[in-house]
Amino acid sequence: MLACKVIAAVYVVLLTRRRYDMSVAGTWKIRAAGRILILRLNEAGGPGVLEGDIAQEGGGDAQKVRIVDGRWNGNKVHWAVTEPVEATFDGEVSGKTMTGEVKTPWGSWPFEGTLL
């Protein structure tokens, strides 16, 4: 009985590590709707939790906006911003590239990104 519990615990640990063994942290250049954005992601608060900021390329610190609801699981990534307009980003990471969709109140567009 104890052996079964140990095996089950090891299995859970291995599954959890596999879900979060790839990091999405870093600086990303995102292209969406004719704009180039610089996204900085940091892992924070535990597995799968992201924080960071995003700004238009060349916009400087004054234009940085904090991301909210940042999370990742395996190769899936999600974050949102609430200013200057509400937008949610859902994507997938493969190596040093990210692709996905950004949704705003006015529509949705594909985005692509590269880890710098």
N, C-alpha and C positions, 0 to 999 in steps of 0.2 A: 504494500500500500504506500509506504514512504517512497519507494522507488518511482511509483507512478506520479506522485506529487512533484518529485524532483524533476522528472522528465518533462512534466507539464510546465513547470516554472522555467526551465531552460528553453523550451519551445517558445513560450511567451516572450522571453527576453530576446531571443534570436529574431522573432517576427518584428518586435518593436525596433530593434537595431536596424533591420533591413528597411523598414519604412522610412527611417530618418538617416540612413547612412550617407546619402548624397546631400551636399550642402548647396543652398541657393544663395548664401551670403556673398556679398561683394557689391561691386559697382557695375551696373548694367546700362547700356545705351539702348533705349527703347524707341522704336519708330511706330507711330500710330497717327492716323488721320492727318498726314502731312506734317507732323511735328516730330521733333527729336527731343526726347526726355532723358534725363539722367536719374536713374533710380539707385539708391543705396539701401541695401538690405542687410540686416544683422539678425542673427539668431538671438532670441531673448526669452527669458522666462520659462524655458523648458523645450522639450522636443516639439518641433512643428510650429513654434511661435516666432513670428517675424516682427521687427520694427524697422523703421527707417524713414527716408524722405525721398521726395521726387521733385524735380524742377526742370523747367525748359532748359535745353542746352544753352550755355552762355548767359543764363539768367542770374547767376550769382546767388549768394546766400539769402538775399532779400526775397527771392521768389520760391524758396524751398517750402514745401508743404509736407507735413508729417503724414505718413500712411497710417491707416487704422485697419483693424480686423485682418492683420497680416498673419498668414498661416501657410504651411506647406506640409505635404504628405507624399512621400515617394517622389515622383517627378511632377506632381501637381502643385501649383502655387496660386495664392489668392491674396489680394490686398485691395484697399479702397482709399479714396480721398474724399473729403467733404468740402473742400474749397479749391480753387475758385468756383468749381462746379462739382456736384456729386458724380463720382465715377467708380466703377468696380472693374477690376482686372482679374481675369481667370486665365491661367496659362499652364503650359507644360514645358519642362526643362529637359533638354537632351544635351549633355555635355556643357558646352559654353554658349548654347543658343536657347532662346525661349520664344515660344509662339503662343498666341492666344487671342482673346477677345476683350475689348474694353467696352463697357456699357455706360451710357449717360442718359439723361432724360430725353435727349434728342436723337438717340439711335445708338447703334453699336458698330464697331469697326474692328478689323483684325489688327493685331500688333505683332511685332517681332523684335527680339532683343538679342544683344550680344554681351557676354561677360567681358568687361575690360580688364 
